[in-house]
Amino acid sequence: MLYEQILYAVDGPVATITLNRPDKLNAWTLRMGFEVRHAMWRAENDPNVRVIVVTGAGRGYCAGADMDFLREVQGGTVSPQTPPAELAVEFDPNLPPLFRGEYTYPLGLTKPVIGAINGVAAGLGATYPLFYDLRVASSQARFSFLFARRGLIAEHGSAWLLPRIVGHARAVDLLFTGRFIDADDALSVGLVSRVFPHELFSAQVFALAQELAVQCSPRSLRIMKQQLWRDQFGDLATAVANADREMVACFTTEDFREGVASFLERRSPRFTGV
């Protein structure tokens, strides 16, 4: 079996990656990280997949790093950091290193990634979804960046990314205190964009993913994702120039013609991504 700690399923244009250690609240291990990376690569390279969803099995999303792993780190006996051969993948070498890094690679994918936070998300479990494009929460979700309470620091660039998502003052509050916030608080500070009732969570997440996959041009989403992430590292003049160039390029595409035609004909679009 290729995956031991996650599940991978494709339903139409939506690929779902499920963290699958429910008895441990899906605590993160090196193996899980390798498997998620492989599954992301698999979805990225599947022409039938247009949207990627990441969620958790059971009552938790991800409770943070596995305690056995943390004990290994503390004792200086941590496992090798390289994946087993069957899980080794490489993302597009033409991408800047940041967009194919060990933890940052979701930024470089061409497809939208939705973090579907179904329960507790703490430590690593709260940090990794920052690199996804959208985060939605179950009404039972809870979040904590608890690093200061474990003698750790804001990991993997979260001190840069979290203020850009929730604002500097709120990021300071969340990182310094390590306190838990519920789904409504996460929505109010902008950590998530939507909260769904827990009993309807899976269905409404899938409906959102389907909406992106069917109603929106894959080409448009691909380019907008590049704009949203890469423009963070440039200036406004460059962002405007890039947008102007990309807008002109849209006018000759099949997706633009289909978008206009479907609107005029009052029907669902049949986008091809070209």
Residue, then its C-alpha position, 0 to 999 in steps of 0.5 A: m500500500l502506497y499510503e499508510q497515514i493518509l487517504y487519497a480519493v478523486d471524485g470527478p474534478v476534486a481530489t481529496i487528501t485525508l490525514n488518517r491517524p484519527d486515534k492520534l488526532n492526525a498528529w503529523t509525522l515525517r511519513m505523513g508529510f512525505e505522503v501528503r507531498h506525494a498526493m499533492w504531486r499526484a493531483e497536480n499531475d492528474p489532468n482530470v483534477r482541478v481542485i485539491v482538498v485536504t482534510g482530517a479523519g475523525r474528530g481532528y484535523c491535525a493536532g500538531a507534530d506527533m509526540d514520538f517525533l518530538r521526543e526523537v528531536q529532543g533526544g537527537t535521534v530524529s529519523p532521516q529527512t528523506p522520503p522512501a523511494e516510492l514517495a520521492v517526487e520532484f515539482d517543476p524545477n523551473l519554479p523558484p525554490l520557495f515554490r517547491g520547498e519542503y513545506t511551501y510547495p503548495l504555493g507552486l501548484t497550479k491548482p487551488v488547494i482548500g484546507a478543510i479544517n474539520g476539527v482541532a488544528a494546532g501547531l503544525g496542523a495550524t501552520y501548514p494550511l497557511f500555505y493553502d489557497l483557501r481555508v474553511a472550517s467546521s463549526q467544531a474546528r479549533f485553532s492554536f499556534l501553540f509554539a511558545r507553550r512548547g518552547l518553540i518559535a513560529e515555524h516554517g515562515s508562519a511569522w511572515l505569512l500569518p500577519r499577511i492573513v490576519g494582520h500583524a496585531r492579531a498574529v502577535d496575539l495568536l503566536f505569543t499566547g498560543r491560545f485556542i480560538d474557535a471557528d467563529d473567531a477564526l472567521s472574524v480574524g480572517l484565518v478562514s474564509r467560511v464556516f460550515p455546520h459540522e454535520l454538513f461540513s463534508a458536503q459543503v466543502f465538496a460543493l465549494a470545490q465543485e463550484l471552483a472546478v466547474q464554474c471557474s476557468p482552470r486557466s484563470l485560477r492558475i494564473m490568479k494563484q500565481q499573481l496572488w502568491r508571486d506578487q507578494f514578493g514584488d512591487l505594485a508596478t510589476a504586478v500591474a504590468n504582469a496583470d495587464r499582459e495576462m489580461v490581454a493574453c486572456f482575450t484569445t483563449e478558449d476559456f474566455r470565449e466559453g466564459v462569454a458564450s455560457f453567460l450569454e446562453r445562460r448555461s454552465p460553462r464547459f471550460t477546458g483550461v486553454 
